[in-house]
């Protein structure tokens, strides 16, 4: 009996538009993202506290350092992807980050150059976050077709949100009793669990594509090939990829402006690092609760009903309304509500929709060009936006004035999302109409 095409379990079919043969890969995708984001969200409040301990004025320098690290990693990642098949380079990437976590735990535990360690950790986790998640979504775009992505990416993203719920919950519960350093060991275990799920997903994917019940009956995906720095050229040559890159850059600008305002407020609440770590974890916990509710109930339906473009446009709409609210009422509860709504909108709706945009690309673009967009462009946007915010404050602009100036930027971002959605639908209907460089 060919079990790879068995119908999905009834409980899964009720919450996801899954078709026969998709359930096994879908559940491993869910679990993979669950453990990956659980690991990151245990580390995230530690990162935020370390960034705050180093001084808000130093954050533009940290964002700039992160960008240059990302830029330096482009040829290394390109060479790795070109020479190794997917089932080998994905675990290798995550094992490397796991060793990094162990090294940071040792430095924090034995108090080795704590100030410098905090700065390096802030840069490292900013790299880890985008790199690890980008590799995950590249895998998803490679594994699922465009029509499958519209149906299933919302459910898969909900796995990440469930992990983003567990991570802050662990940090809130354990930060003050265990201390921030020991949270890293918890993150290490969760990251290795994500690696296990990725390997099982690879097995499910190869067996599914071959139509067999065992992984040995199907050959793994071959090497992707291509040049080690090809991703940069792909983005520069393709208007479609350049448009996605601009979408990500605008997300970075809006998110950075809001992040600086959040840090400024939390800095006034407590001077204790463990206490501030717990505060950041509580914010993450509130965001995750809202996000997972939306993802399970609405994401897949919204993307299927309106398409990837309008779904991706929902986030800039939230940012436009949020910055307008901040400009009119710049108080703590507005910042917290805005942060919760925009991150929920991003993780629950717009980010899964943006990942669908990549499903119509060639395999090499799904990894190399996507890495450039998700990592180099995003962190470059962080660096530029951090210095821009710093300059605007230096000129005497209050946060309310900066918020008001960001509203029209968000409006332009919304229009861009709609245009990208139209191009995605065109490529879905007529894939042969694309040029070879944009296939």
C-alpha positions as CSV (number, residue, x, y, z in Angstrom):
1,X,0.0,0.0,0.0
2,X,1.3,3.5,-0.9
3,X,1.1,5.2,2.5
4,X,2.5,8.5,1.1
5,X,-0.9,9.3,-0.5
6,X,-3.0,8.4,2.5
7,X,-5.7,10.9,3.4
8,X,-4.8,13.4,6.2
9,X,-6.1,12.6,9.7
10,X,-9.5,14.1,10.3
11,X,-8.3,16.5,13.0
12,X,-5.7,17.9,10.7
13,X,-8.1,18.3,7.8
14,X,-10.4,20.4,10.0
15,X,-7.8,23.0,10.7
16,X,-5.6,22.9,7.5
17,X,-6.5,22.6,3.8
18,X,-4.3,19.5,3.5
19,X,-4.7,17.0,0.6
20,X,-3.8,13.3,0.5
21,X,-0.1,12.7,0.7
22,X,0.7,16.0,2.3
23,X,0.1,15.4,6.0
24,X,3.4,13.8,6.9
25,X,5.6,16.5,5.4
26,X,3.2,19.2,6.8
27,X,3.5,17.9,10.3
28,X,7.3,17.7,10.2
29,X,7.4,21.2,8.8
30,X,5.2,22.4,11.7
31,X,7.5,20.7,14.2
32,X,10.7,21.9,12.6
33,X,9.5,25.6,12.7
34,X,8.1,25.0,16.3
35,X,11.5,24.0,17.7
36,X,13.4,26.5,15.7
37,X,11.5,29.6,16.9
38,X,11.2,28.2,20.4
39,X,15.0,28.2,20.5
40,X,15.2,31.7,19.1
41,X,12.5,33.1,21.5
42,X,14.4,31.7,24.5
43,X,17.4,33.7,23.3
44,X,15.6,36.9,22.1
45,X,14.9,38.5,25.5
46,X,18.5,37.8,26.4
47,X,19.5,39.7,23.2
48,X,17.2,42.6,24.0
49,X,18.5,42.9,27.6
50,X,22.1,42.8,26.3
51,X,21.4,45.5,23.7
52,X,19.8,47.7,26.4
53,X,22.7,47.1,28.8
54,X,25.1,48.3,26.1
55,X,23.2,51.5,25.7
56,X,20.6,52.5,23.2
57,X,23.1,55.0,21.6
58,X,25.3,52.1,20.7
59,X,22.6,50.1,18.8
60,X,23.3,51.7,15.4
61,X,26.9,50.4,15.7
62,X,25.6,46.9,16.5
63,X,23.1,47.0,13.6
64,X,26.0,48.1,11.3
65,X,28.2,45.3,12.5
66,X,25.4,42.8,11.9
67,X,25.0,44.0,8.4
68,X,28.7,43.5,7.6
69,X,28.7,40.1,9.1
70,X,25.7,39.2,6.9
71,X,27.5,40.6,3.9
72,X,30.7,38.6,4.6
73,X,28.6,35.5,4.9
74,X,27.1,35.8,1.4
75,X,30.0,34.0,-0.4
76,X,30.4,31.4,2.4
77,X,26.7,30.5,2.2
78,X,26.7,30.6,-1.6
79,X,29.6,28.2,-1.7
80,X,27.9,25.9,0.8
81,X,24.6,25.8,-1.1
82,X,26.4,25.3,-4.4
83,X,28.5,22.3,-3.3
84,X,26.3,20.4,-0.9
85,X,22.8,18.9,-1.3
86,X,20.0,20.2,0.8
87,X,19.9,17.3,3.2
88,X,23.5,18.0,4.1
89,X,23.9,21.8,4.3
90,X,20.7,22.5,6.3
91,X,21.8,20.3,9.3
92,X,25.3,21.7,9.0
93,X,24.1,25.3,9.3
94,X,22.1,24.5,12.5
95,X,24.9,22.5,14.1
96,X,27.2,25.4,13.6
97,X,24.9,27.7,15.4
98,X,24.4,25.2,18.2
99,X,28.2,25.2,18.8
100,X,28.0,29.0,18.9
101,X,25.4,28.9,21.6
102,X,27.5,26.6,23.7
103,X,30.5,29.0,23.4
104,X,28.4,32.0,24.5
105,X,27.1,30.0,27.5
106,X,30.7,29.3,28.6
107,X,31.6,33.0,28.3
108,X,28.6,34.2,30.2
109,X,28.9,31.5,32.9
110,X,32.6,32.2,33.5
111,X,32.1,36.0,33.0
112,X,34.6,36.3,30.2
113,X,34.7,40.0,29.0
114,X,31.0,40.4,29.7
115,X,30.6,43.8,27.9
116,X,32.3,42.6,24.7
117,X,30.5,39.2,25.0
118,X,27.1,41.1,25.2
119,X,27.9,43.1,22.0
120,X,29.0,40.0,20.1
121,X,26.0,38.1,21.3
122,X,23.7,40.9,20.1
123,X,25.2,40.8,16.7
124,X,25.3,37.0,16.6
125,X,21.7,36.4,17.5
126,X,20.6,39.0,14.9
127,X,22.5,36.9,12.3
128,X,21.2,33.6,13.7
129,X,17.6,34.7,13.6
130,X,17.4,35.7,10.0
131,X,19.8,33.1,8.8
132,X,18.1,30.2,10.5
133,X,14.6,31.3,9.5
134,X,15.6,32.1,5.9
135,X,17.1,28.6,5.5
136,X,13.8,27.2,6.9
137,X,11.6,29.1,4.4
138,X,13.9,28.4,1.5
139,X,13.3,24.7,2.3
140,X,9.6,25.3,2.4
141,X,9.6,27.2,-0.9
142,X,11.7,24.4,-2.4
143,X,9.4,21.7,-1.1
144,X,5.9,23.1,-1.7
145,X,4.4,24.4,-4.9
146,X,2.7,27.8,-5.0
147,X,-0.8,26.4,-4.7
148,X,0.3,24.3,-1.7
149,X,2.0,27.3,-0.1
150,X,-1.2,29.3,-0.2
151,X,-3.0,26.4,1.6
152,X,-0.4,25.2,4.0
153,X,2.1,28.0,4.8
154,X,-0.3,29.5,7.4
155,X,-0.4,26.2,9.3
156,X,3.3,25.8,9.0
157,X,3.8,29.4,10.3
158,X,1.6,28.6,13.2
159,X,4.1,26.0,14.2
160,X,6.7,28.8,14.5
161,X,4.2,30.8,16.5
162,X,3.6,27.9,18.9
163,X,7.3,27.8,19.4
164,X,7.4,31.5,19.8
165,X,4.8,31.0,22.6
166,X,6.9,28.3,24.3
167,X,10.2,30.2,24.1
168,X,9.0,33.4,26.0
169,X,7.1,31.2,28.4
170,X,10.3,29.3,29.3
171,X,12.2,32.6,29.6
172,X,9.5,34.3,31.8
173,X,9.4,31.3,34.1
174,X,13.2,30.6,34.3
175,X,15.0,33.9,33.6
176,X,15.1,35.2,37.2
177,X,15.6,31.8,38.9
178,X,18.2,30.2,36.5
179,X,19.7,33.4,35.2
180,X,20.1,34.5,31.6
181,X,23.2,32.4,30.9
182,X,21.5,29.1,31.5
183,X,18.6,30.0,29.2
184,X,21.2,29.4,26.4
185,X,21.4,25.7,27.2
186,X,17.6,25.4,26.9
187,X,17.8,27.1,23.5
188,X,20.6,24.6,22.5
189,X,18.4,21.6,23.1
190,X,15.5,23.1,21.2
191,X,17.7,23.9,18.2
192,X,19.0,20.4,18.0
193,X,15.4,19.2,18.1
194,X,14.7,21.4,15.1
195,X,17.6,19.7,13.3
196,X,16.1,16.3,14.0
197,X,12.8,17.5,12.5
198,X,14.5,18.9,9.5
199,X,16.1,15.6,8.8
200,X,12.8,13.7,9.2
201,X,11.1,16.3,6.9
202,X,13.8,15.6,4.3
203,X,12.9,11.9,4.5
204,X,9.2,12.7,4.1
205,X,9.9,15.0,1.2
206,X,11.9,12.5,-0.8
207,X,9.6,9.7,-0.2
208,X,6.6,11.8,-1.1
209,X,8.1,13.0,-4.4
210,X,9.0,9.5,-5.4
211,X,5.6,8.2,-4.4
212,X,7.1,5.5,-2.2
213,X,6.8,4.6,1.5
214,X,10.5,4.6,2.4
215,X,13.1,7.2,2.2
216,X,15.6,4.7,0.6
217,X,13.4,4.4,-2.4
218,X,13.9,8.0,-3.4
219,X,17.1,9.9,-4.1
220,X,17.7,13.1,-2.0
221,X,17.6,16.5,-3.8
222,X,20.8,17.1,-5.8
223,X,23.2,20.0,-5.3
224,X,21.8,23.4,-6.3
225,X,25.0,24.4,-8.0
226,X,25.7,27.9,-9.5
227,X,28.2,30.6,-8.5
228,X,29.1,31.3,-4.9
229,X,27.9,34.9,-5.1
230,X,25.1,34.5,-7.7
231,X,22.4,35.6,-5.3
232,X,23.4,39.3,-5.5
233,X,23.2,39.2,-9.3
234,X,19.8,37.6,-9.2
235,X,18.4,40.3,-7.1
236,X,19.9,43.1,-9.2
237,X,18.7,41.6,-12.5
238,X,15.2,40.7,-11.5
239,X,12.6,43.4,-10.9
240,X,10.4,40.9,-9.1
241,X,13.2,39.9,-6.7
242,X,14.2,43.6,-6.3
243,X,10.6,44.4,-5.4
244,X,10.6,41.7,-2.7
245,X,14.0,43.2,-1.5
246,X,12.4,46.7,-1.2
247,X,9.5,45.2,0.7
248,X,11.9,43.7,3.2
249,X,13.9,46.9,3.5
250,X,10.7,48.9,4.3
251,X,9.8,46.3,6.9
252,X,13.2,46.8,8.4
253,X,12.9,50.5,8.6
254,X,9.4,50.5,10.2
255,X,10.4,47.7,12.6
256,X,13.6,49.4,13.7
257,X,11.9,52.8,14.4
258,X,9.3,51.0,16.6
259,X,12.0,48.9,18.3
260,X,14.0,52.0,19.3
261,X,10.9,53.5,20.9
262,X,10.1,50.2,22.8
263,X,13.7,50.0,24.2
264,X,13.5,53.6,25.4
265,X,10.4,52.9,27.4
266,X,11.6,49.6,28.9
267,X,14.9,51.3,30.0
268,X,12.8,53.5,32.3
269,X,11.1,50.5,34.0
270,X,14.0,48.6,35.6
271,X,17.8,48.5,36.0
272,X,18.0,44.8,36.8
273,X,19.1,42.7,33.7
274,X,17.2,39.6,34.7
275,X,14.1,41.7,35.4
276,X,14.3,43.4,32.0
277,X,14.8,40.0,30.3
278,X,11.5,38.9,31.9
279,X,9.8,42.1,30.7
280,X,10.9,41.5,27.1
281,X,9.8,37.9,27.4
282,X,6.3,38.9,28.5
283,X,6.0,41.2,25.5
284,X,7.0,38.2,23.2
285,X,4.5,36.0,25.0
286,X,1.6,38.4,24.4
287,X,2.6,38.6,20.7
288,X,2.8,34.9,20.3
289,X,-0.7,34.3,21.8
290,X,-2.3,36.7,19.4
291,X,-0.3,35.4,16.4
292,X,-1.0,31.7,16.9
293,X,-4.8,32.4,17.3
294,X,-4.8,34.3,13.9
295,X,-2.7,31.7,12.1
296,X,-4.8,28.7,13.1
297,X,-8.1,30.4,12.4
298,X,-7.5,32.8,9.5
299,X,-4.1,32.9,7.7
300,X,-4.7,30.1,5.1
301,X,-8.2,31.3,4.3
302,X,-7.0,34.9,3.9
303,X,-4.2,34.0,1.5
304,X,-6.3,31.7,-0.5
305,X,-9.2,34.2,-0.7
306,X,-7.3,37.4,-1.5
307,X,-3.9,36.2,-2.7
308,X,-0.3,36.7,-1.6
309,X,-0.2,40.4,-2.5
310,X,-3.2,41.7,-0.4
311,X,-2.1,39.4,2.5
312,X,1.4,40.9,2.4
313,X,-0.1,44.4,2.2
314,X,-1.9,43.9,5.6
315,X,1.3,44.5,7.5
316,X,2.1,48.0,6.0
317,X,-1.5,48.9,6.7
318,X,-1.0,48.0,10.4
319,X,2.2,50.0,10.5
320,X,0.5,53.0,8.9
321,X,-2.3,53.0,11.4
322,X,0.1,52.2,14.3
323,X,2.5,55.1,13.6
324,X,-0.4,57.4,13.2
325,X,-1.7,56.4,16.6
326,X,1.8,56.8,18.1
327,X,2.1,60.3,16.5
328,X,-1.2,61.3,18.2
329,X,-0.8,59.4,21.5
330,X,2.9,58.6,22.2
331,X,2.4,56.6,25.4
332,X,3.5,53.2,26.7
333,X,0.3,51.3,26.2
334,X,0.1,52.4,22.5
335,X,3.6,51.3,21.9
336,X,2.9,47.8,23.4
337,X,-0.3,47.4,21.5
338,X,1.3,48.5,18.3
339,X,4.2,46.1,18.8
340,X,1.8,43.2,19.5
341,X,-0.4,44.0,16.5
342,X,2.4,44.5,14.0
343,X,4.3,41.4,15.0
344,X,1.1,39.3,15.0
345,X,0.2,40.7,11.5
346,X,3.7,39.9,10.3
347,X,4.1,36.4,11.6
348,X,0.4,35.4,11.1
349,X,-0.4,36.9,7.8
350,X,2.1,38.9,5.8
351,X,5.2,36.8,6.4
352,X,3.5,33.5,5.2
353,X,2.2,35.5,2.2
354,X,5.6,36.9,1.4
355,X,7.1,33.4,1.5
356,X,4.5,32.3,-1.1
357,X,6.1,34.9,-3.4
358,X,9.2,32.8,-3.5
359,X,7.5,29.6,-4.6
360,X,7.4,30.6,-8.3
361,X,11.2,31.0,-8.4
362,X,14.0,28.6,-9.6
363,X,15.6,26.4,-6.9
364,X,18.9,28.4,-7.0
365,X,16.9,31.7,-6.4
366,X,15.0,30.1,-3.5
367,X,18.2,29.7,-1.6
368,X,20.8,32.2,-2.8
369,X,18.6,35.2,-3.8
370,X,16.4,34.6,-0.8
371,X,19.4,34.6,1.5
372,X,20.5,38.0,0.1
373,X,17.0,39.4,0.6
374,X,16.2,38.0,4.0
375,X,19.6,38.5,5.6
376,X,21.8,41.1,3.8
377,X,19.0,43.4,2.7
378,X,17.1,43.1,6.0
379,X,20.2,43.7,8.2
380,X,21.4,46.4,5.9
381,X,18.0,48.1,6.4
382,X,18.4,47.7,10.1
383,X,21.8,49.5,10.0
384,X,20.6,52.3,7.8
385,X,17.4,52.7,9.7
386,X,19.2,52.7,13.1
387,X,21.5,55.5,12.0
388,X,18.6,57.4,10.4
389,X,16.6,57.2,13.6
390,X,19.7,58.3,15.6
391,X,20.2,61.3,13.2
392,X,16.5,62.3,13.4
393,X,16.6,62.3,17.2
394,X,19.9,64.3,17.0
395,X,18.2,66.9,15.0
396,X,15.6,67.3,17.8
397,X,12.7,65.4,16.3
398,X,10.5,63.8,18.9
399,X,9.3,60.1,18.5
400,X,5.8,61.4,17.7
401,X,7.2,63.4,14.7
402,X,9.2,60.5,13.5
403,X,6.1,58.3,13.7
404,X,4.1,60.8,11.6
405,X,6.7,60.9,8.9
406,X,6.7,57.1,8.7
407,X,3.0,56.9,7.8
408,X,3.4,57.8,4.1
409,X,6.3,55.4,3.8
410,X,4.0,52.6,5.0
411,X,1.5,53.7,2.4
412,X,4.0,53.3,-0.4
413,X,5.0,49.9,1.1
414,X,1.4,48.8,0.9
415,X,1.2,49.7,-2.8
416,X,4.4,47.7,-3.5
417,X,2.9,44.6,-1.8
418,X,-0.1,44.7,-4.1
419,X,2.1,45.0,-7.2
420,X,4.2,42.1,-6.1
421,X,1.0,40.0,-5.6
422,X,-0.1,40.8,-9.2
423,X,3.2,39.7,-10.5
424,X,3.1,36.5,-8.5
425,X,-0.3,35.6,-9.9
426,X,1.0,36.3,-13.4
427,X,3.9,33.9,-12.8
428,X,1.7,31.3,-11.3
429,X,-0.6,31.3,-14.4
430,X,2.1,31.6,-17.0
431,X,5.4,30.3,-15.6
432,X,6.9,29.9,-19.1
433,X,6.5,33.7,-19.7
434,X,9.3,34.4,-17.2
435,X,12.8,35.0,-18.5
436,X,15.5,32.4,-17.6
437,X,17.0,34.8,-15.0
438,X,13.6,35.2,-13.3
439,X,12.2,31.7,-13.7
